[in-house]
Each structure stands twice: as structure tokens, then as C-alpha cells.
Amino acid sequence: MMSFTARQNEIVLKIATAAQQQPVLSSGLWFHHDIRDNFYYASYLFAAAVDQPEQLSFYAKSAKETAAAVLLEVLALQDQDSNSATYGHWPLNLGTSPREAAPNVLPVELMGSLMAFFSSRYSSHFGSKLQQAFDSALEHVYRCGFYRQNNVFGHHDAKYTAAKLIFGERYEDAALTEDGRSNLGLTLAHIRKQGMSEYNSLPWFWHWVQAFTCAWHLIKDQAIKQELAGMLDFLWDERAAFYLKGAFVGAHCRAQKHDIPLDGNVLHDYVQFGDFELPAQLPRTEYAGFLFYEAPEVVRKRAINRSEPAEVKKVITKQTGEETHKLHSYAYITEEFAAGGMWERYAEFDNEQHRWDISLPVGRQEGVNQAYFFHPSDRNGNEDPRHQTGNAEVLFYKNTIAALYAIPEGTENRIIGILPHIEWMQEPGMLLGQTNQVYWSVYAMQPCALERLSDRYVVTSEGTHNGVIIEAISCSDAKRIGLPSFEAFAAEARRNTPTWLSGGNLSVRYVTCDGTKLELTVDSQGISDKRINGSAVDFSEYTL
């Protein structure tokens, strides 16, 4: 396996090559959709020209000049009017005329700290004009004080805290540094006690990692550096708990389109773990090629070694005003797949809670690597399958997930399923399939329509009372219980169809491949009962 340095160099070269091939627009930038992509691509192109000129398929000197020109244009878009309400900020989406685009509060949060890192590492290779532009921009970032916010322990606050430490040290502001250190200690204590309220949220989890890794690289005070190491150890331990060869398994508080239903934001995983191939498409570049903190060996081994199945049971605290909510996150992770999600529905931002799925490792097959069903909260569920209502109850047991949907009258009376891009055998009430070393059985209460797209199958099933069960089992485990082939598995799945009941109550009973009896019921008041082998689900084993 390559070293992390080699994997970082691979990322730098890949993105630098993409940047070099990108035509520069009349604005002097490559992109108008997001200023940050210009900064990231220019950083990689500049770094490749400086650090790996012999590896480039193009002329390093001209590449460095192009990168410097784009960086200058990015820096020039900062609002440097100290009397402005957006002093120190950059625009986000640049539109048709970047010089006229309105500043936005988001770019500086992470980009400001990364600019400090980039300047620290590469300033000796800057020309005087670029050096002056960086020095000026960073001083305005420091003076604008965007980081002076109340700490509510989210991804914004992680970036504010890191910025306080970075700019406090850079400008010898002892009070700002101490404020950052205080925030760091409070944040780490909070997430150790309460869990991360932004559970498995992407790409924002990686903003935590980048912000604190950036600070860890730049801070010289060894005591603060050690506290930052404690934070990063926690974050990588959290990541490892839900890791399967590039996949971020289980429930997600929020996610971008490139992470649901396909794990696309994998660069930090690739550098840290390196147990999957770097994908051809890199939808989120950011600074994985520059920032690295090695997770503890025990954490890395736990993430990579999935030869024995593991169950992850975590409690997460959500605070809404004066109300405290306890959520319970479950994941069952094997070498070939992972299953799980969140037992409770919680109304996250824009209905983005990704409640549950069965995930495959990244790159094991073409197309999406997640399978799940949901009741859409809008009519564009087929195009953007991230927004779902709370009209679902779930039951998780190792490799099996059951879900019931009691859909109120007057709302969208269909559920949508996303399945991997394989040949599915469709039979009355069920689908059967195989992905590499995994057999799948999918049962639906109501009739289903199956549509094949370029990277997935989309399942649509109508009815105000509906339900699904998905069971996945590795070929080796199937063989171990007497199902030596897909045909044998399929025959057993046909014999083992669930019992659906709909009337006053909505319920399903199912016996898994290993003989475990599952029962999920939702009564007319929406109260659910969840039983495994006759016993109610027990959350006593769920911990932080």
C-alpha cells in the first residue's frame, strides 16, 4: 500500500492536471459557480509545479504562472472596505460578473484558514505581487473578526475556533488565541459528552477535520497542539466507527448530492486509509492533498479490518431550544457491506436526514453504492433523493432493515427506493439481486415500478400504507448457512416472504436468513412497537 504522502501527491497531481486542462475565462478564473473551487484548483496547480515538476505532463513554469494569476484574481474579490458590513469576505457564487458578485459569509470560514496555511507553506515561491496580495487578504480576514460568534458546537464553530487559533498566533493576538483555546476545550468536552449533533454530516464533517488539522499544522504552542491532537483523534475515531472502504455508512444528519446515494467525498478517507481506489470523479477537492493528521493506529486498524462483523451503537443528543432529544444511531458493518441508520426521525435542515441505508464499499461496482427507501418531502424525490418526511418507522437488525410508511391522506402517496445498478430479478412483491459478493432480497408491501437509470435503479411504490424489507448477506455467510449459490438464496427468499398487515395497525413480520424473528408495528395513533425475537428493542447498550 502507498504511503499517505504518496496518496497526497497523487491527489495533487490529479487535481493539478484537471486545473491545467481547464480553460481560463475572461474573468481570469476557471469557475464562476463557486469561488472556492478556483482557490483549491490554483493551490494544487501551484503546489504541483513547485513540488513535483518532473511528474507533470506540462511545463511547470507556465503552470505556476497560471496558478498565481488565478490566486491573485481570487484574492482581489475580497471586500477590503473596513466600513463595509461584509468586510473581509468573498463572494460565493460568482455569477456572470465576479467583480460585481455580492460577498457571502461562507467562503472565509474555511478558505481563510487554508489561505494562511498555503501562504505559510509556499510563500517562499511567491512573487512579490502574490506575496503582498496574500499578506493583505489575511490581515483583512484577521481584522474583520468573522470568527467572533457564539459557540453552539457545530461545523461553523469548528471553523471559527480554528481561525481564532490560527490568526491569533499569526498576529500575536494573545487574547484571540486564548479565546480559541477556550472554545477548543469546550467543544471537545461537549462532543465527548453529547456526541456530534451533526452526525455523519457531509461535507461538514470534513470541515471539522480540515479546520483543526490546519490549526494543528500551523500552531507552534505545543500545549495547544496537543489539545488539537485530542480533537483530531476524536474526529478520526468517529469517522472510523462508520467507515467501510470509503463509504460513510449509517444515518446522516445532512449530505450533499454527491454523497447521497453515492459516496463521492472520499479524498480524506483515501489519504488516511488508502484501502480503495481513487475515483475518477472528485466532486469535492478542498485540501486533502495538503492537510493530514495520522489517526491513532488502533483507529486505523479498526476502520480497515472488517473481517469480523461489528455493531456500532451510539447515542446522540440534539438540542431544540429548551428541549433535549436523544437519538440512537445503529450500524452493522461487515467486510462486504454495512447496514443501519437512525432509529428516530429528527427534522434536520431541509428534511435532509438520511434515515437509513445499506452501503457497499466505494468502487465495488459502477453507479451508486447505497440502497434505501424513503417517503419524499417534495415531488423531486427521483432527481434529488435526499429529502424525506417523518412518515416512517424502522427496525434494524444486523444485515436486515424493515421500514413501514403510514402516509397521511393528502400527501405524496408513494415511496421511492434507490438500488445499486445491477440486474434485478423482479417478482411479485420482491426483488432479488447480487452485487459482487453480496446477495440481496428486497420485499415491498405494495406493487413496485422499477426504472433503470445510468447509475442506479429507482423503485416507485404507491399506497398510503406501505412498507419494505431489505436483507443483504455475503456469499460466504450464505454458504455457511446452507445457501451455496444465488439460486439457493433466491429459492429461500421466495419461501421466506414477510407477512404484511394493514388495517387499524400497519405491521410486518419477517424471519431473517439466520432465523431471527422481526416484528414492526405502527398503530393508528402513529405509535410503533419494534421487536426482535419477541423482545422490545433495547437501547441500554447505546453509548457515546
Number of C-alpha atoms within 10 A of each C-alpha: 8 10 12 18 14 13 21 23 20 15 24 26 23 19 21 25 19 13 23 21 10 13 11 14 10 8 14 17 24 21 21 19 14 15 21 23 19 21 24 22 27 28 29 28 27 27 25 25 23 16 13 14 17 12 12 16 10 14 12 20 12 13 24 24 16 20 25 20 16 22 23 21 19 22 19 15 21 20 22 19 13 12 9 11 11 19 20 27 27 27 25 21 18 19 15 11 10 21 15 11 16 16 21 15 14 15 17 25 23 22 20 23 28 25 21 23 19 17 19 13 13 15 15 10 14 16 11 11 11 18 17 13 17 22 16 13 23 22 17 20 25 21 14 20 16 19 22 15 11 9 16 12 19 17 22 19 21 27 25 27 28 30 32 28 28 30 26 20 20 17 14 11 14 12 13 22 23 16 15 25 21 12 22 27 15 14 20 21 13 14 19 13 13 16 19 24 19 19 20 22 23 21 18 19 21 23 20 22 23 27 25 29 22 28 28 26 16 20 19 12 10 10 11 20 19 12 16 24 19 14 24 23 18 18 20 20 19 17 20 21 20 22 23 27 26 27 25 28 30 26 24 23 21 25 20 17 15 15 22 21 25 22 24 23 24 24 25 21 23 21 26 20 23 19 18 17 12 20 14 8 8 16 14 15 19 25 24 22 25 21 21 20 19 16 19 13 9 10 18 18 13 14 21 17 13 17 10 8 15 16 17 16 19 18 22 21 19 18 11 8 6 5 7 10 12 14 17 20 24 24 27 23 28 21 18 23 25 28 30 29 23 27 17 16 18 19 13 14 10 11 18 21 24 27 28 27 27 25 27 31 22 25 19 16 15 13 19 25 29 26 22 24 25 28 25 24 19 16 10 11 17 15 9 14 24 25 21 24 20 19 16 22 23 26 23 23 21 20 22 23 23 24 23 26 26 23 20 11 8 7 12 17 18 19 24 20 21 24 25 26 19 17 13 19 12 14 12 12 16 22 21 21 20 19 19 12 14 18 20 19 22 22 23 22 24 20 16 23 12 16 11 15 10 9 16 21 21 22 19 18 22 16 16 18 20 26 26 26 24 24 21 26 23 20 20 14 16 20 15 10 10 10 18 14 14 18 10 13 23 19 12 13 21 17 9 13 19 21 12 19 15 15 9 10 17 21 24 22 18 20 17 20 20 10 9 12 16 23 21 22 23 22 15 11 8 14 10 17 16 20 18 18 12 11 11 12 14 10 12 8 9 15 14 14
